């Protein structure tokens, strides 16, 4: 699994490629989220367009990332989930936590960031 990071204002966009299947490799995502939170970045879009498959441990990693960001006062949104990944998100009702946007731009411009992006 690979993670490519870019920023849109105060929102981090993490593009993941490969499989999100749990194991040591998937903890890279958790570590990346922890690093972002330490740097004060608490709003994240995860682009899943290049994730070929995700299983329940991978799903657990996403839920854990959502929980860490939520506890920090931030938010996590999903963009571009493939059909296979989207089916898993829908069957498990996890989609209700994240939402699934058809593009990164839609996720970034969607409601729900405003309260978290106001100056402190």
Biopython code that builds the backbone (N, CA, C, O; Angstrom):
import numpy as np
from Bio.PDB.StructureBuilder import StructureBuilder

atoms = [
    (1, "UNK", "N", (0.851, -1.175, 0.000)),
    (1, "UNK", "CA", (0.000, 0.000, 0.000)),
    (1, "UNK", "C", (0.893, 1.234, 0.000)),
    (1, "UNK", "O", (1.927, 1.281, 0.668)),
    (2, "UNK", "N", (0.466, 2.229, -0.767)),
    (2, "UNK", "CA", (1.179, 3.502, -0.827)),
    (2, "UNK", "C", (0.222, 4.626, -0.472)),
    (2, "UNK", "O", (-0.979, 4.538, -0.730)),
    (3, "UNK", "N", (0.760, 5.680, 0.119)),
    (3, "UNK", "CA", (-0.043, 6.842, 0.482)),
    (3, "UNK", "C", (0.616, 8.079, -0.118)),
    (3, "UNK", "O", (1.787, 8.364, 0.131)),
    (4, "UNK", "N", (-0.166, 8.805, -0.917)),
    (4, "UNK", "CA", (0.296, 10.075, -1.473)),
    (4, "UNK", "C", (-0.484, 11.182, -0.768)),
    (4, "UNK", "O", (-1.710, 11.127, -0.681)),
    (5, "UNK", "N", (0.227, 12.178, -0.270)),
    (5, "UNK", "CA", (-0.385, 13.237, 0.527)),
    (5, "UNK", "C", (-0.311, 14.574, -0.208)),
    (5, "UNK", "O", (0.714, 14.930, -0.789)),
    (6, "UNK", "N", (-1.430, 15.303, -0.165)),
    (6, "UNK", "CA", (-1.430, 16.695, -0.627)),
    (6, "UNK", "C", (-2.430, 17.451, 0.236)),
    (6, "UNK", "O", (-3.173, 16.849, 1.012)),
    (7, "UNK", "N", (-2.444, 18.771, 0.096)),
    (7, "UNK", "CA", (-3.299, 19.591, 0.940)),
    (7, "UNK", "C", (-4.146, 20.529, 0.102)),
    (7, "UNK", "O", (-3.708, 21.054, -0.922)),
    (8, "UNK", "N", (-5.357, 20.720, 0.561)),
    (8, "UNK", "CA", (-6.282, 21.705, 0.008)),
    (8, "UNK", "C", (-6.648, 22.595, 1.191)),
    (8, "UNK", "O", (-7.562, 22.278, 1.952)),
    (9, "UNK", "N", (-5.932, 23.711, 1.345)),
    (9, "UNK", "CA", (-6.119, 24.531, 2.532)),
    (9, "UNK", "C", (-5.702, 23.739, 3.762)),
    (9, "UNK", "O", (-4.581, 23.236, 3.836)),
    (10, "UNK", "N", (-6.615, 23.631, 4.731)),
    (10, "UNK", "CA", (-6.324, 22.891, 5.959)),
    (10, "UNK", "C", (-6.870, 21.466, 5.929)),
    (10, "UNK", "O", (-7.017, 20.829, 6.973)),
    (11, "UNK", "N", (-7.168, 20.970, 4.730)),
    (11, "UNK", "CA", (-7.662, 19.602, 4.578)),
    (11, "UNK", "C", (-6.575, 18.771, 3.903)),
    (11, "UNK", "O", (-6.090, 19.120, 2.827)),
    (12, "UNK", "N", (-6.199, 17.664, 4.551)),
    (12, "UNK", "CA", (-5.239, 16.740, 3.964)),
    (12, "UNK", "C", (-5.986, 15.769, 3.057)),
    (12, "UNK", "O", (-7.058, 15.274, 3.406)),
    (13, "UNK", "N", (-5.415, 15.506, 1.905)),
    (13, "UNK", "CA", (-5.979, 14.534, 0.975)),
    (13, "UNK", "C", (-4.963, 13.406, 0.861)),
    (13, "UNK", "O", (-3.833, 13.607, 0.414)),
    (14, "UNK", "N", (-5.387, 12.219, 1.274)),
    (14, "UNK", "CA", (-4.522, 11.051, 1.233)),
    (14, "UNK", "C", (-5.025, 10.104, 0.152)),
    (14, "UNK", "O", (-6.111, 9.537, 0.275)),
    (15, "UNK", "N", (-4.248, 9.934, -0.894)),
    (15, "UNK", "CA", (-4.593, 9.007, -1.969)),
    (15, "UNK", "C", (-3.880, 7.690, -1.682)),
    (15, "UNK", "O", (-2.652, 7.629, -1.617)),
    (16, "UNK", "N", (-4.671, 6.650, -1.513)),
    (16, "UNK", "CA", (-4.131, 5.333, -1.184)),
    (16, "UNK", "C", (-4.169, 4.471, -2.437)),
    (16, "UNK", "O", (-5.131, 4.511, -3.203)),
    (17, "UNK", "N", (-3.118, 3.698, -2.634)),
    (17, "UNK", "CA", (-3.124, 2.745, -3.744)),
    (17, "UNK", "C", (-2.720, 1.371, -3.218)),
    (17, "UNK", "O", (-1.947, 1.251, -2.267)),
    (18, "UNK", "N", (-3.258, 0.348, -3.855)),
    (18, "UNK", "CA", (-2.983, -1.023, -3.437)),
    (18, "UNK", "C", (-4.196, -1.634, -2.759)),
    (18, "UNK", "O", (-5.336, -1.342, -3.122)),
    (19, "UNK", "N", (-3.943, -2.481, -1.774)),
    (19, "UNK", "CA", (-5.017, -3.138, -1.025)),
    (19, "UNK", "C", (-4.982, -2.659, 0.413)),
    (19, "UNK", "O", (-3.912, -2.446, 0.983)),
    (20, "UNK", "N", (-6.148, -2.494, 0.987)),
    (20, "UNK", "CA", (-6.272, -2.112, 2.392)),
    (20, "UNK", "C", (-6.779, -3.348, 3.123)),
    (20, "UNK", "O", (-7.984, -3.547, 3.276)),
    (21, "UNK", "N", (-5.845, -4.169, 3.569)),
    (21, "UNK", "CA", (-6.192, -5.486, 4.078)),
    (21, "UNK", "C", (-5.773, -5.703, 5.535)),
    (21, "UNK", "O", (-5.754, -6.844, 5.996)),
    (22, "UNK", "N", (-5.448, -4.670, 6.249)),
    (22, "UNK", "CA", (-4.962, -4.865, 7.613)),
    (22, "UNK", "C", (-3.488, -5.226, 7.583)),
    (22, "UNK", "O", (-2.824, -5.072, 6.558)),
    (23, "UNK", "N", (-2.985, -5.698, 8.690)),
    (23, "UNK", "CA", (-1.573, -6.059, 8.768)),
    (23, "UNK", "C", (-0.693, -4.841, 8.927)),
    (23, "UNK", "O", (-1.177, -3.711, 8.998)),
    (24, "UNK", "N", (0.599, -5.080, 8.981)),
    (24, "UNK", "CA", (1.562, -4.008, 9.228)),
    (24, "UNK", "C", (1.477, -2.889, 8.206)),
    (24, "UNK", "O", (1.607, -1.714, 8.548)),
    (25, "UNK", "N", (1.260, -3.257, 6.950)),
    (25, "UNK", "CA", (1.210, -2.268, 5.879)),
    (25, "UNK", "C", (0.105, -1.236, 6.099)),
    (25, "UNK", "O", (0.306, -0.045, 5.863)),
    (26, "UNK", "N", (-1.051, -1.693, 6.549)),
    (26, "UNK", "CA", (-2.174, -0.782, 6.737)),
    (26, "UNK", "C", (-1.984, 0.167, 7.911)),
    (26, "UNK", "O", (-2.635, 1.209, 7.981)),
    (27, "UNK", "N", (-1.093, -0.188, 8.832)),
    (27, "UNK", "CA", (-0.849, 0.709, 9.945)),
    (27, "UNK", "C", (-0.120, 1.965, 9.499)),
    (27, "UNK", "O", (-0.019, 2.929, 10.258)),
    (28, "UNK", "N", (0.392, 1.961, 8.265)),
    (28, "UNK", "CA", (0.964, 3.180, 7.696)),
    (28, "UNK", "C", (-0.082, 4.290, 7.665)),
    (28, "UNK", "O", (0.230, 5.454, 7.919)),
    (29, "UNK", "N", (-1.319, 3.926, 7.355)),
    (29, "UNK", "CA", (-2.395, 4.914, 7.302)),
    (29, "UNK", "C", (-2.678, 5.478, 8.691)),
    (29, "UNK", "O", (-2.808, 6.690, 8.861)),
    (30, "UNK", "N", (-2.771, 4.605, 9.668)),
    (30, "UNK", "CA", (-2.996, 5.064, 11.043)),
    (30, "UNK", "C", (-1.864, 5.996, 11.486)),
    (30, "UNK", "O", (-2.110, 7.043, 12.084)),
    (31, "UNK", "N", (-0.628, 5.604, 11.187)),
    (31, "UNK", "CA", (0.519, 6.424, 11.565)),
    (31, "UNK", "C", (0.492, 7.780, 10.861)),
    (31, "UNK", "O", (0.863, 8.794, 11.452)),
    (32, "UNK", "N", (0.056, 7.799, 9.604)),
    (32, "UNK", "CA", (-0.047, 9.057, 8.853)),
    (32, "UNK", "C", (-1.078, 9.974, 9.501)),
    (32, "UNK", "O", (-0.841, 11.174, 9.642)),
    (33, "UNK", "N", (-2.235, 9.410, 9.901)),
    (33, "UNK", "CA", (-3.275, 10.208, 10.564)),
    (33, "UNK", "C", (-2.756, 10.752, 11.887)),
    (33, "UNK", "O", (-2.979, 11.921, 12.202)),
    (34, "UNK", "N", (-2.070, 9.928, 12.661)),
    (34, "UNK", "CA", (-1.507, 10.402, 13.929)),
    (34, "UNK", "C", (-0.525, 11.543, 13.698)),
    (34, "UNK", "O", (-0.500, 12.505, 14.466)),
    (35, "UNK", "N", (0.281, 11.445, 12.650)),
    (35, "UNK", "CA", (1.236, 12.493, 12.317)),
    (35, "UNK", "C", (0.529, 13.790, 11.915)),
    (35, "UNK", "O", (0.941, 14.879, 12.313)),
    (36, "UNK", "N", (-0.541, 13.662, 11.120)),
    (36, "UNK", "CA", (-1.308, 14.849, 10.726)),
    (36, "UNK", "C", (-1.914, 15.537, 11.947)),
    (36, "UNK", "O", (-1.852, 16.759, 12.075)),
    (37, "UNK", "N", (-2.499, 14.745, 12.838)),
    (37, "UNK", "CA", (-3.105, 15.313, 14.050)),
    (37, "UNK", "C", (-2.046, 16.025, 14.878)),
    (37, "UNK", "O", (-2.298, 17.113, 15.396)),
    (38, "UNK", "N", (-0.871, 15.431, 15.010)),
    (38, "UNK", "CA", (0.227, 16.060, 15.757)),
    (38, "UNK", "C", (0.624, 17.395, 15.140)),
    (38, "UNK", "O", (1.076, 18.298, 15.844)),
    (39, "UNK", "N", (0.455, 17.522, 13.816)),
    (39, "UNK", "CA", (0.766, 18.766, 13.115)),
    (39, "UNK", "C", (-0.419, 19.728, 13.055)),
    (39, "UNK", "O", (-0.329, 20.785, 12.430)),
    (40, "UNK", "N", (-1.535, 19.366, 13.707)),
    (40, "UNK", "CA", (-2.698, 20.242, 13.751)),
    (40, "UNK", "C", (-3.640, 20.091, 12.570)),
    (40, "UNK", "O", (-4.568, 20.886, 12.425)),
    (41, "UNK", "N", (-3.428, 19.104, 11.733)),
    (41, "UNK", "CA", (-4.321, 18.847, 10.598)),
    (41, "UNK", "C", (-5.328, 17.793, 11.046)),
    (41, "UNK", "O", (-4.965, 16.639, 11.274)),
    (42, "UNK", "N", (-6.596, 18.193, 11.171)),
    (42, "UNK", "CA", (-7.603, 17.285, 11.738)),
    (42, "UNK", "C", (-8.750, 16.983, 10.776)),
    (42, "UNK", "O", (-9.723, 16.334, 11.161)),
    (43, "UNK", "N", (-8.647, 17.442, 9.544)),
    (43, "UNK", "CA", (-9.657, 17.161, 8.519)),
    (43, "UNK", "C", (-8.984, 16.474, 7.344)),
    (43, "UNK", "O", (-8.018, 16.984, 6.776)),
    (44, "UNK", "N", (-9.517, 15.293, 6.985)),
    (44, "UNK", "CA", (-8.851, 14.444, 6.004)),
    (44, "UNK", "C", (-9.864, 13.864, 5.026)),
    (44, "UNK", "O", (-10.950, 13.433, 5.414)),
    (45, "UNK", "N", (-9.488, 13.864, 3.757)),
    (45, "UNK", "CA", (-10.209, 13.124, 2.722)),
    (45, "UNK", "C", (-9.298, 11.971, 2.315)),
    (45, "UNK", "O", (-8.121, 12.172, 2.014)),
    (46, "UNK", "N", (-9.855, 10.765, 2.309)),
    (46, "UNK", "CA", (-9.102, 9.608, 1.830)),
    (46, "UNK", "C", (-9.654, 9.227, 0.463)),
    (46, "UNK", "O", (-10.824, 8.873, 0.319)),
    (47, "UNK", "N", (-8.779, 9.310, -0.538)),
    (47, "UNK", "CA", (-9.117, 8.970, -1.917)),
    (47, "UNK", "C", (-8.843, 7.479, -2.121)),
    (47, "UNK", "O", (-7.695, 7.037, -2.076)),
    (48, "UNK", "N", (-9.907, 6.714, -2.344)),
    (48, "UNK", "CA", (-9.799, 5.267, -2.490)),
    (48, "UNK", "C", (-9.858, 4.807, -3.945)),
    (48, "UNK", "O", (-10.072, 3.623, -4.203)),
    (49, "UNK", "N", (-9.674, 5.707, -4.888)),
    (49, "UNK", "CA", (-9.828, 5.342, -6.298)),
    (49, "UNK", "C", (-8.852, 4.266, -6.762)),
    (49, "UNK", "O", (-9.132, 3.566, -7.735)),
    (50, "UNK", "N", (-7.722, 4.118, -6.091)),
    (50, "UNK", "CA", (-6.734, 3.123, -6.494)),
    (50, "UNK", "C", (-6.601, 1.981, -5.488)),
    (50, "UNK", "O", (-5.609, 1.251, -5.492)),
    (51, "UNK", "N", (-7.608, 1.836, -4.629)),
    (51, "UNK", "CA", (-7.629, 0.704, -3.702)),
    (51, "UNK", "C", (-8.401, -0.420, -4.377)),
    (51, "UNK", "O", (-9.598, -0.298, -4.640)),
    (52, "UNK", "N", (-7.705, -1.512, -4.653)),
    (52, "UNK", "CA", (-8.308, -2.623, -5.381)),
    (52, "UNK", "C", (-9.243, -3.445, -4.507)),
    (52, "UNK", "O", (-10.254, -3.955, -4.990)),
    (53, "UNK", "N", (-8.921, -3.576, -3.247)),
    (53, "UNK", "CA", (-9.762, -4.349, -2.344)),
    (53, "UNK", "C", (-9.495, -3.938, -0.911)),
    (53, "UNK", "O", (-8.400, -3.498, -0.561)),
    (54, "UNK", "N", (-10.529, -4.093, -0.084)),
    (54, "UNK", "CA", (-10.417, -3.819, 1.336)),
    (54, "UNK", "C", (-11.187, -4.913, 2.057)),
    (54, "UNK", "O", (-12.291, -5.269, 1.645)),
    (55, "UNK", "N", (-10.616, -5.451, 3.132)),
    (55, "UNK", "CA", (-11.313, -6.452, 3.933)),
    (55, "UNK", "C", (-11.684, -5.848, 5.284)),
    (55, "UNK", "O", (-11.497, -4.651, 5.500)),
    (56, "UNK", "N", (-12.205, -6.662, 6.188)),
    (56, "UNK", "CA", (-12.670, -6.127, 7.469)),
    (56, "UNK", "C", (-11.544, -5.529, 8.312)),
    (56, "UNK", "O", (-11.778, -4.498, 8.943)),
    (57, "UNK", "N", (-10.334, -6.105, 8.369)),
    (57, "UNK", "CA", (-9.271, -5.398, 9.097)),
    (57, "UNK", "C", (-8.946, -4.032, 8.474)),
    (57, "UNK", "O", (-8.670, -3.072, 9.194)),
    (58, "UNK", "N", (-8.980, -3.947, 7.149)),
    (58, "UNK", "CA", (-8.769, -2.657, 6.489)),
    (58, "UNK", "C", (-9.860, -1.669, 6.832)),
    (58, "UNK", "O", (-9.609, -0.481, 7.030)),
    (59, "UNK", "N", (-11.073, -2.181, 6.899)),
    (59, "UNK", "CA", (-12.211, -1.365, 7.310)),
    (59, "UNK", "C", (-12.013, -0.861, 8.740)),
    (59, "UNK", "O", (-12.329, 0.284, 9.061)),
    (60, "UNK", "N", (-11.485, -1.738, 9.584)),
    (60, "UNK", "CA", (-11.190, -1.357, 10.967)),
    (60, "UNK", "C", (-10.170, -0.234, 11.055)),
    (60, "UNK", "O", (-10.267, 0.633, 11.923)),
    (61, "UNK", "N", (-9.189, -0.250, 10.155)),
    (61, "UNK", "CA", (-8.198, 0.829, 10.120)),
    (61, "UNK", "C", (-8.880, 2.158, 9.785)),
    (61, "UNK", "O", (-8.598, 3.176, 10.416)),
    (62, "UNK", "N", (-9.782, 2.148, 8.786)),
    (62, "UNK", "CA", (-10.508, 3.374, 8.431)),
    (62, "UNK", "C", (-11.343, 3.883, 9.602)),
    (62, "UNK", "O", (-11.364, 5.081, 9.886)),
    (63, "UNK", "N", (-12.028, 2.967, 10.274)),
    (63, "UNK", "CA", (-12.846, 3.356, 11.428)),
    (63, "UNK", "C", (-11.969, 3.942, 12.522)),
    (63, "UNK", "O", (-12.332, 4.942, 13.142)),
    (64, "UNK", "N", (-10.821, 3.328, 12.761)),
    (64, "UNK", "CA", (-9.890, 3.855, 13.764)),
    (64, "UNK", "C", (-9.396, 5.241, 13.404)),
    (64, "UNK", "O", (-9.263, 6.099, 14.278)),
    (65, "UNK", "N", (-9.122, 5.471, 12.128)),
    (65, "UNK", "CA", (-8.686, 6.798, 11.674)),
    (65, "UNK", "C", (-9.803, 7.821, 11.877)),
    (65, "UNK", "O", (-9.560, 8.935, 12.341)),
    (66, "UNK", "N", (-11.032, 7.431, 11.525)),
    (66, "UNK", "CA", (-12.175, 8.321, 11.732)),
    (66, "UNK", "C", (-12.296, 8.681, 13.209)),
    (66, "UNK", "O", (-12.516, 9.841, 13.555)),
    (67, "UNK", "N", (-12.151, 7.683, 14.073)),
    (67, "UNK", "CA", (-12.285, 7.913, 15.513)),
    (67, "UNK", "C", (-11.195, 8.859, 16.034)),
    (67, "UNK", "O", (-11.480, 9.753, 16.831)),
    (68, "UNK", "N", (-9.953, 8.662, 15.587)),
    (68, "UNK", "CA", (-8.868, 9.547, 16.030)),
    (68, "UNK", "C", (-9.130, 10.985, 15.611)),
    (68, "UNK", "O", (-8.961, 11.907, 16.409)),
    (69, "UNK", "N", (-9.544, 11.180, 14.360)),
    (69, "UNK", "CA", (-9.817, 12.527, 13.866)),
    (69, "UNK", "C", (-11.008, 13.140, 14.582)),
    (69, "UNK", "O", (-10.987, 14.320, 14.932)),
    (70, "UNK", "N", (-12.045, 12.345, 14.801)),
    (70, "UNK", "CA", (-13.234, 12.815, 15.491)),
    (70, "UNK", "C", (-12.894, 13.264, 16.913)),
    (70, "UNK", "O", (-13.363, 14.310, 17.363)),
    (71, "UNK", "N", (-12.086, 12.482, 17.614)),
    (71, "UNK", "CA", (-11.692, 12.834, 18.981)),
    (71, "UNK", "C", (-10.831, 14.091, 19.017)),
    (71, "UNK", "O", (-10.799, 14.800, 20.022)),
    (72, "UNK", "N", (-10.131, 14.365, 17.912)),
    (72, "UNK", "CA", (-9.314, 15.576, 17.821)),
    (72, "UNK", "C", (-10.143, 16.779, 17.380)),
    (72, "UNK", "O", (-9.617, 17.887, 17.273)),
    (73, "UNK", "N", (-11.446, 16.567, 17.121)),
    (73, "UNK", "CA", (-12.321, 17.649, 16.690)),
    (73, "UNK", "C", (-12.416, 17.788, 15.192)),
    (73, "UNK", "O", (-12.942, 18.781, 14.690)),
    (74, "UNK", "N", (-11.910, 16.799, 14.468)),
    (74, "UNK", "CA", (-11.891, 16.863, 13.018)),
    (74, "UNK", "C", (-12.875, 15.917, 12.363)),
    (74, "UNK", "O", (-13.819, 15.435, 12.990)),
    (75, "UNK", "N", (-12.632, 15.664, 11.086)),
    (75, "UNK", "CA", (-13.551, 14.848, 10.300)),
    (75, "UNK", "C", (-12.770, 14.051, 9.267)),
    (75, "UNK", "O", (-11.672, 14.439, 8.868)),
    (76, "UNK", "N", (-13.345, 12.939, 8.840)),
    (76, "UNK", "CA", (-12.781, 12.093, 7.792)),
    (76, "UNK", "C", (-13.863, 11.830, 6.767)),
    (76, "UNK", "O", (-14.982, 11.449, 7.111)),
    (77, "UNK", "N", (-13.519, 12.037, 5.495)),
    (77, "UNK", "CA", (-14.451, 11.764, 4.404)),
    (77, "UNK", "C", (-13.755, 10.881, 3.383)),
    (77, "UNK", "O", (-12.537, 10.937, 3.216)),
    (78, "UNK", "N", (-14.553, 10.061, 2.700)),
    (78, "UNK", "CA", (-14.052, 9.123, 1.708)),
    (78, "UNK", "C", (-14.444, 9.627, 0.318)),
    (78, "UNK", "O", (-15.551, 10.129, 0.122)),
    (79, "UNK", "N", (-13.534, 9.489, -0.637)),
    (79, "UNK", "CA", (-13.828, 9.858, -2.021)),
    (79, "UNK", "C", (-13.404, 8.727, -2.952)),
    (79, "UNK", "O", (-12.447, 8.000, -2.689)),
    (80, "UNK", "N", (-14.145, 8.605, -4.040)),
    (80, "UNK", "CA", (-13.781, 7.721, -5.145)),
    (80, "UNK", "C", (-13.671, 6.250, -4.787)),
    (80, "UNK", "O", (-12.832, 5.553, -5.358)),
    (81, "UNK", "N", (-14.476, 5.753, -3.873)),
    (81, "UNK", "CA", (-14.413, 4.322, -3.560)),
    (81, "UNK", "C", (-14.818, 3.517, -4.790)),
    (81, "UNK", "O", (-15.810, 3.828, -5.449)),
    (82, "UNK", "N", (-14.048, 2.492, -5.089)),
    (82, "UNK", "CA", (-14.387, 1.613, -6.208)),
    (82, "UNK", "C", (-15.667, 0.854, -5.867)),
    (82, "UNK", "O", (-16.101, 0.853, -4.715)),
    (83, "UNK", "N", (-16.265, 0.215, -6.854)),
    (83, "UNK", "CA", (-17.511, -0.523, -6.615)),
    (83, "UNK", "C", (-17.352, -1.577, -5.529)),
    (83, "UNK", "O", (-18.208, -1.692, -4.652)),
    (84, "UNK", "N", (-16.264, -2.351, -5.574)),
    (84, "UNK", "CA", (-16.044, -3.395, -4.559)),
    (84, "UNK", "C", (-15.935, -2.798, -3.163)),
    (84, "UNK", "O", (-16.553, -3.290, -2.219)),
    (85, "UNK", "N", (-15.157, -1.750, -3.039)),
    (85, "UNK", "CA", (-14.969, -1.109, -1.739)),
    (85, "UNK", "C", (-16.262, -0.444, -1.292)),
    (85, "UNK", "O", (-16.633, -0.535, -0.122)),
    (86, "UNK", "N", (-16.950, 0.221, -2.210)),
    (86, "UNK", "CA", (-18.208, 0.872, -1.869)),
    (86, "UNK", "C", (-19.236, -0.145, -1.377)),
    (86, "UNK", "O", (-19.973, 0.134, -0.432)),
    (87, "UNK", "N", (-19.296, -1.325, -2.009)),
    (87, "UNK", "CA", (-20.217, -2.367, -1.562)),
    (87, "UNK", "C", (-19.923, -2.783, -0.123)),
    (87, "UNK", "O", (-20.847, -2.972, 0.668)),
    (88, "UNK", "N", (-18.656, -2.925, 0.218)),
    (88, "UNK", "CA", (-18.284, -3.282, 1.590)),
    (88, "UNK", "C", (-18.693, -2.177, 2.559)),
    (88, "UNK", "O", (-19.220, -2.460, 3.635)),
    (89, "UNK", "N", (-18.455, -0.931, 2.187)),
    (89, "UNK", "CA", (-18.835, 0.194, 3.038)),
    (89, "UNK", "C", (-20.343, 0.241, 3.252)),
    (89, "UNK", "O", (-20.809, 0.538, 4.353)),
    (90, "UNK", "N", (-21.103, -0.051, 2.203)),
    (90, "UNK", "CA", (-22.563, -0.013, 2.303)),
    (90, "UNK", "C", (-23.105, -1.204, 3.098)),
    (90, "UNK", "O", (-23.998, -1.034, 3.929)),
    (91, "UNK", "N", (-22.578, -2.402, 2.854)),
    (91, "UNK", "CA", (-23.059, -3.593, 3.564)),
    (91, "UNK", "C", (-22.830, -3.499, 5.066)),
    (91, "UNK", "O", (-23.640, -3.986, 5.854)),
    (92, "UNK", "N", (-21.738, -2.878, 5.455)),
    (92, "UNK", "CA", (-21.400, -2.767, 6.871)),
    (92, "UNK", "C", (-21.944, -1.477, 7.501)),
    (92, "UNK", "O", (-21.772, -1.249, 8.698)),
    (93, "UNK", "N", (-22.590, -0.649, 6.702)),
    (93, "UNK", "CA", (-23.148, 0.640, 7.136)),
    (93, "UNK", "C", (-22.086, 1.624, 7.620)),
    (93, "UNK", "O", (-22.409, 2.625, 8.259)),
    (94, "UNK", "N", (-20.837, 1.346, 7.321)),
    (94, "UNK", "CA", (-19.751, 2.250, 7.696)),
    (94, "UNK", "C", (-19.812, 3.527, 6.867)),
    (94, "UNK", "O", (-19.298, 4.566, 7.281)),
    (95, "UNK", "N", (-20.431, 3.450, 5.718)),
    (95, "UNK", "CA", (-20.579, 4.613, 4.845)),
    (95, "UNK", "C", (-21.242, 5.775, 5.581)),
    (95, "UNK", "O", (-21.021, 6.940, 5.249)),
    (96, "UNK", "N", (-22.063, 5.442, 6.593)),
    (96, "UNK", "CA", (-22.759, 6.472, 7.372)),
    (96, "UNK", "C", (-21.787, 7.334, 8.178)),
    (96, "UNK", "O", (-22.083, 8.495, 8.462)),
    (97, "UNK", "N", (-20.643, 6.787, 8.545)),
    (97, "UNK", "CA", (-19.644, 7.564, 9.283)),
    (97, "UNK", "C", (-18.928, 8.546, 8.362)),
    (97, "UNK", "O", (-18.709, 9.704, 8.718)),
    (98, "UNK", "N", (-18.567, 8.067, 7.172)),
    (98, "UNK", "CA", (-17.704, 8.840, 6.292)),
    (98, "UNK", "C", (-18.433, 9.585, 5.195)),
    (98, "UNK", "O", (-18.054, 10.702, 4.843)),
    (99, "UNK", "N", (-19.469, 8.981, 4.655)),
    (99, "UNK", "CA", (-20.001, 9.445, 3.384)),
    (99, "UNK", "C", (-19.049, 8.978, 2.302)),
    (99, "UNK", "O", (-17.892, 8.671, 2.591)),
    (100, "UNK", "N", (-19.503, 8.919, 1.082)),
    (100, "UNK", "CA", (-18.641, 8.543, -0.032)),
    (100, "UNK", "C", (-18.923, 9.516, -1.163)),
    (100, "UNK", "O", (-20.004, 9.514, -1.752)),
    (101, "UNK", "N", (-17.952, 10.328, -1.446)),
    (101, "UNK", "CA", (-18.105, 11.363, -2.459)),
    (101, "UNK", "C", (-17.522, 10.883, -3.777)),
    (101, "UNK", "O", (-16.560, 10.116, -3.803)),
    (102, "UNK", "N", (-18.114, 11.342, -4.867)),
    (102, "UNK", "CA", (-17.709, 10.879, -6.195)),
    (102, "UNK", "C", (-16.365, 11.452, -6.641)),
    (102, "UNK", "O", (-15.774, 10.968, -7.606)),
    (103, "UNK", "N", (-15.885, 12.469, -5.952)),
    (103, "UNK", "CA", (-14.570, 13.032, -6.271)),
    (103, "UNK", "C", (-13.984, 13.681, -5.019)),
    (103, "UNK", "O", (-14.695, 13.998, -4.066)),
    (104, "UNK", "N", (-12.697, 13.862, -5.051)),
    (104, "UNK", "CA", (-12.018, 14.551, -3.951)),
    (104, "UNK", "C", (-12.534, 15.979, -3.849)),
    (104, "UNK", "O", (-12.756, 16.478, -2.745)),
    (105, "UNK", "N", (-12.727, 16.645, -4.985)),
    (105, "UNK", "CA", (-13.217, 18.025, -4.971)),
    (105, "UNK", "C", (-14.571, 18.131, -4.278)),
    (105, "UNK", "O", (-14.808, 19.066, -3.514)),
    (106, "UNK", "N", (-15.462, 17.170, -4.546)),
    (106, "UNK", "CA", (-16.785, 17.189, -3.891)),
    (106, "UNK", "C", (-16.655, 16.965, -2.386)),
    (106, "UNK", "O", (-17.360, 17.594, -1.598)),
    (107, "UNK", "N", (-15.762, 16.077, -1.996)),
    (107, "UNK", "CA", (-15.559, 15.829, -0.565)),
    (107, "UNK", "C", (-15.013, 17.081, 0.122)),
    (107, "UNK", "O", (-15.469, 17.456, 1.202)),
    (108, "UNK", "N", (-14.039, 17.715, -0.511)),
    (108, "UNK", "CA", (-13.435, 18.923, 0.074)),
    (108, "UNK", "C", (-14.455, 20.053, 0.177)),
    (108, "UNK", "O", (-14.460, 20.794, 1.160)),
    (109, "UNK", "N", (-15.317, 20.192, -0.827)),
    (109, "UNK", "CA", (-16.287, 21.300, -0.830)),
    (109, "UNK", "C", (-17.601, 20.949, -0.137)),
    (109, "UNK", "O", (-18.498, 21.788, -0.068)),
    (110, "UNK", "N", (-17.731, 19.738, 0.372)),
    (110, "UNK", "CA", (-18.979, 19.327, 1.021)),
    (110, "UNK", "C", (-19.128, 19.980, 2.390)),
    (110, "UNK", "O", (-18.141, 20.408, 2.989)),
    (111, "UNK", "N", (-20.378, 20.058, 2.892)),
    (111, "UNK", "CA", (-20.595, 20.616, 4.222)),
    (111, "UNK", "C", (-19.953, 19.735, 5.290)),
    (111, "UNK", "O", (-19.720, 18.545, 5.077)),
    (112, "UNK", "N", (-19.676, 20.333, 6.424)),
    (112, "UNK", "CA", (-19.160, 19.559, 7.541)),
    (112, "UNK", "C", (-17.753, 19.926, 7.953)),
    (112, "UNK", "O", (-17.292, 19.519, 9.019)),
    (113, "UNK", "N", (-17.057, 20.695, 7.115)),
    (113, "UNK", "CA", (-15.714, 21.122, 7.492)),
    (113, "UNK", "C", (-15.747, 22.459, 8.235)),
    (113, "UNK", "O", (-14.876, 22.738, 9.059)),
    (114, "UNK", "N", (-16.744, 23.275, 7.943)),
    (114, "UNK", "CA", (-16.739, 24.671, 8.381)),
    (114, "UNK", "C", (-16.463, 24.836, 9.882)),
    (114, "UNK", "O", (-15.641, 25.662, 10.278)),
    (115, "UNK", "N", (-17.138, 24.064, 10.694)),
    (115, "UNK", "CA", (-16.983, 24.216, 12.141)),
    (115, "UNK", "C", (-15.550, 23.909, 12.566)),
    (115, "UNK", "O", (-15.062, 24.454, 13.556)),
    (116, "UNK", "N", (-14.879, 23.039, 11.819)),
    (116, "UNK", "CA", (-13.536, 22.628, 12.196)),
    (116, "UNK", "C", (-12.460, 23.523, 11.602)),
    (116, "UNK", "O", (-11.304, 23.455, 12.018)),
    (117, "UNK", "N", (-12.819, 24.355, 10.640)),
    (117, "UNK", "CA", (-11.820, 25.155, 9.960)),
    (117, "UNK", "C", (-11.787, 26.614, 10.429)),
    (117, "UNK", "O", (-10.993, 27.403, 9.917)),
    (118, "UNK", "N", (-12.620, 26.974, 11.373)),
    (118, "UNK", "CA", (-12.613, 28.342, 11.855)),
    (118, "UNK", "C", (-11.322, 28.604, 12.644)),
    (118, "UNK", "O", (-10.831, 27.711, 13.334)),
    (119, "UNK", "N", (-10.774, 29.810, 12.548)),
    (119, "UNK", "CA", (-9.543, 30.122, 13.295)),
    (119, "UNK", "C", (-9.788, 29.974, 14.787)),
    (119, "UNK", "O", (-10.874, 30.266, 15.289)),
    (120, "UNK", "N", (-8.769, 29.520, 15.477)),
    (120, "UNK", "CA", (-8.862, 29.306, 16.928)),
    (120, "UNK", "C", (-8.549, 30.592, 17.663)),
    (120, "UNK", "O", (-8.573, 30.622, 18.893)),
]
sb = StructureBuilder()
sb.init_structure("model")
sb.init_model(0)
sb.init_chain("A")
sb.init_seg("    ")
for serial, (resi, resn, name, xyz) in enumerate(atoms, 1):
    if name == "N":
        sb.init_residue(resn, " ", resi, " ")
    sb.init_atom(name, np.array(xyz, "f"), 0.0, 1.0, " ", f" {name:<3s}", serial, name[0])
structure = sb.get_structure()
